[in-house]
Amino acid sequence: MGAPMKTTIEIPDALFRKARRHAEARRTTLKALVEQGLRTVLAEARQQVAFQLPDASVGGDGLSPEFRDADWNHIRAAAYEGHGG
C-alpha cells in the first residue's frame, strides 16, 4: 500500500453526527468508520455476479439467405419497409 491520501468529503450534518456517535460508542474514529464503510461497499461490489443475457434464440437455420451477408442498412430498410422508416 502506498502513502495515505488526504481528502475532504462533504456529508450532511445529521449523517455526520450519527456517524460520530456511532464511532464514539465503538471506541473508534470517524476515519476508521469511513474506511470500513468504503471497504465493505467495494467488497460487495466485487461479489456481485456479472449480468448474463439469457439465451432467447429460437430454432431454425439462422438468417434467411437474403440477409446472411447483408449490411445493417439493408436489414434496417427491410425491417421498416412500408412503415415510414
ABEGO torsion letter per residue (X at the ends): XBBBBBBBBBBBAAAAAAAAAAAAAAGBBAAAAAAAAAAAAAAAAAABBBBBBBBABBBEAEBBAAAAABBAAAAAAAAABGAGX
